[in-house]
């Protein structure tokens, strides 16, 4: 059942040149604290107009919020 739900709601996108360009811009914004792989994930989400990016990575979530990209843990994590 979980895999069926994931298949209904999750999309997989292949990175394009524009994603690498935007990821580079995100990395250069030092307040995000992003490294290249996470910046690429956010760039892909931004360029594809993702409604929401789910992550368990607190640093990635903070960077997404800094950049104005809709993101959430999707679940509550213990502090």
Backbone bond lengths (Angstrom), bond angles and torsions (degrees), N, CA, C in turn:
res aa  C-N    CA-C-N  psi(-1)  N-CA   C-N-CA  omega(-1)  CA-C   N-CA-C  phi
1 X - - - 1.449 - - 1.535 110.78 -
2 X 1.338 116.59 -40.40 1.462 119.46 179.93 1.524 110.81 -60.47
3 X 1.309 117.39 -46.41 1.465 120.31 -178.76 1.524 110.98 -63.73
4 X 1.314 117.94 -35.04 1.464 120.75 177.63 1.522 110.08 -64.75
5 X 1.326 117.27 -42.73 1.470 120.68 178.85 1.522 111.00 -65.91
6 X 1.319 116.37 -41.97 1.460 119.55 178.59 1.521 109.46 -60.65
7 X 1.306 117.02 -44.11 1.459 121.10 179.55 1.512 113.26 -61.26
8 X 1.321 116.97 -29.85 1.463 121.43 179.77 1.523 112.55 -78.17
9 X 1.319 117.36 -26.63 1.465 119.97 -171.00 1.516 114.80 -116.39
10 X 1.300 119.02 -19.92 1.458 121.93 -175.05 1.522 110.76 -99.85
11 X 1.314 115.32 141.45 1.455 120.73 174.77 1.518 108.66 -121.82
12 X 1.313 116.48 146.12 1.460 122.10 176.77 1.520 107.39 -113.94
13 X 1.319 115.80 126.15 1.458 121.57 -178.94 1.521 110.37 -117.90
14 X 1.316 116.23 138.78 1.458 122.35 175.13 1.523 108.56 -85.65
15 X 1.338 117.88 131.95 1.466 119.69 179.95 1.527 112.05 -61.27
16 X 1.319 114.70 143.38 1.460 122.51 176.24 1.523 108.39 -118.47
17 X 1.316 116.79 170.01 1.469 121.33 -178.67 1.525 111.50 -54.45
18 X 1.328 116.93 -41.48 1.470 120.08 -178.64 1.526 111.68 -62.51
19 X 1.324 117.28 -27.99 1.460 120.85 178.84 1.531 110.91 -70.26
20 X 1.324 116.51 -40.12 1.464 120.44 178.66 1.528 110.87 -67.55
21 X 1.321 116.46 -36.81 1.471 120.66 177.79 1.526 109.83 -63.59
22 X 1.324 116.74 -48.93 1.460 120.28 -179.41 1.529 111.00 -65.84
23 X 1.316 117.85 -38.67 1.469 121.05 177.86 1.526 110.34 -59.42
24 X 1.320 116.88 -40.50 1.463 120.64 177.04 1.516 111.73 -60.84
25 X 1.322 116.19 -39.86 1.473 120.21 177.68 1.525 110.67 -65.99
26 X 1.317 116.87 -38.99 1.463 120.44 178.74 1.531 111.03 -64.31
27 X 1.324 117.13 -42.20 1.467 121.32 179.87 1.525 110.75 -62.79
28 X 1.319 116.43 -36.06 1.466 120.75 -179.26 1.524 112.53 -70.81
29 X 1.297 117.45 -15.86 1.472 120.85 174.65 1.529 106.74 -85.56
30 X 1.311 115.11 91.78 1.459 121.09 -170.07 1.524 113.68 -60.74
31 X 1.337 117.40 -24.91 1.466 119.35 -179.70 1.530 112.20 -66.32
32 X 1.339 116.72 -16.71 1.469 119.17 178.57 1.522 111.84 -77.23
33 X 1.328 117.31 -27.46 1.461 120.91 -176.80 1.521 113.15 67.96
34 X 1.336 116.73 18.22 1.467 120.76 -175.39 1.521 112.64 -79.10
35 X 1.323 114.27 146.28 1.459 122.02 167.47 1.527 106.29 -107.18
36 X 1.301 116.24 166.91 1.465 121.82 -170.67 1.536 115.13 -51.98
37 X 1.335 120.48 -49.43 1.474 118.47 -176.71 1.528 113.52 -60.44
38 X 1.331 116.80 -45.15 1.465 119.42 179.48 1.519 111.18 -68.31
39 X 1.328 116.81 -37.07 1.464 120.37 177.34 1.525 110.08 -61.23
40 X 1.322 117.05 -38.69 1.462 120.68 179.00 1.526 110.50 -65.64
41 X 1.323 117.70 -41.73 1.471 119.94 177.36 1.522 110.91 -58.49
42 X 1.331 116.38 -45.48 1.462 119.76 -179.62 1.524 111.71 -67.94
43 X 1.316 117.08 -37.97 1.464 120.49 179.35 1.526 110.97 -63.58
44 X 1.308 116.73 -41.93 1.466 120.39 178.33 1.528 109.72 -62.69
45 X 1.323 116.79 -45.49 1.470 120.35 178.85 1.524 110.62 -60.57
46 X 1.315 116.93 -44.37 1.466 121.57 -179.24 1.527 111.35 -64.87
47 X 1.316 116.89 -47.80 1.466 120.54 -177.49 1.523 113.26 -66.92
48 X 1.328 117.80 -25.46 1.466 120.78 -179.59 1.526 111.78 -94.48
49 X 1.337 116.55 -1.68 1.462 119.22 179.79 1.515 113.26 68.89
50 X 1.320 116.22 35.93 1.468 119.76 179.79 1.525 110.30 -56.81
51 X 1.314 116.00 135.88 1.465 120.69 179.28 1.520 111.16 -71.87
52 X 1.328 116.88 -33.31 1.455 121.27 -178.94 1.520 109.15 -161.74
53 X 1.318 115.57 134.42 1.460 121.14 174.63 1.521 107.57 -106.26
54 X 1.318 116.57 126.93 1.460 121.09 178.71 1.519 109.25 -100.14
55 X 1.326 115.86 135.08 1.455 120.93 179.66 1.518 110.06 -152.00
56 X 1.303 116.30 149.13 1.460 121.25 172.37 1.523 110.48 -99.22
57 X 1.317 117.22 0.65 1.466 123.73 -178.63 1.529 109.40 -87.90
58 X 1.320 116.19 111.03 1.470 120.14 -176.98 1.526 112.13 -63.09
59 X 1.327 117.27 -36.85 1.460 120.72 178.65 1.519 111.78 -65.18
60 X 1.322 116.29 -40.97 1.460 120.88 178.46 1.526 110.38 -66.78
61 X 1.311 116.57 -39.41 1.464 120.92 177.98 1.530 110.63 -62.85
62 X 1.320 117.01 -44.46 1.466 121.32 179.27 1.529 110.31 -62.25
63 X 1.329 116.87 -44.00 1.463 120.69 179.49 1.524 110.81 -63.36
64 X 1.323 116.95 -41.67 1.465 120.63 179.09 1.519 110.23 -59.75
65 X 1.311 116.25 -44.67 1.465 119.62 179.45 1.522 110.92 -64.45
66 X 1.322 117.55 -39.54 1.466 121.57 177.29 1.523 110.79 -60.14
67 X 1.328 116.36 -37.85 1.463 121.79 -177.73 1.526 112.85 -87.34
68 X 1.320 117.79 -4.74 1.461 120.72 -179.61 1.513 113.85 77.84
69 X 1.331 116.49 23.41 1.461 121.41 178.62 1.528 107.67 -96.56
70 X 1.344 118.49 125.11 1.461 120.13 -178.09 1.526 111.30 -62.91
71 X 1.320 115.63 121.81 1.461 120.66 -178.66 1.519 109.23 -148.41
72 X 1.314 114.63 154.53 1.458 120.79 -179.17 1.518 108.97 -154.11
73 X 1.345 115.03 157.12 1.460 119.14 171.57 1.521 109.59 -70.37
74 X 1.311 116.57 -27.27 1.455 120.27 -178.86 1.516 112.51 80.54
75 X 1.325 115.91 -23.18 1.456 122.48 175.81 1.519 107.12 -140.50
76 X 1.298 115.97 163.15 1.467 119.12 176.31 1.525 108.78 -86.84
77 X 1.321 115.05 134.37 1.457 120.67 177.13 1.520 109.22 -107.06
78 X 1.313 115.95 145.50 1.461 119.60 175.39 1.520 108.77 -68.51
79 X 1.304 116.64 140.48 1.469 120.82 -179.65 1.499 111.98 -77.10
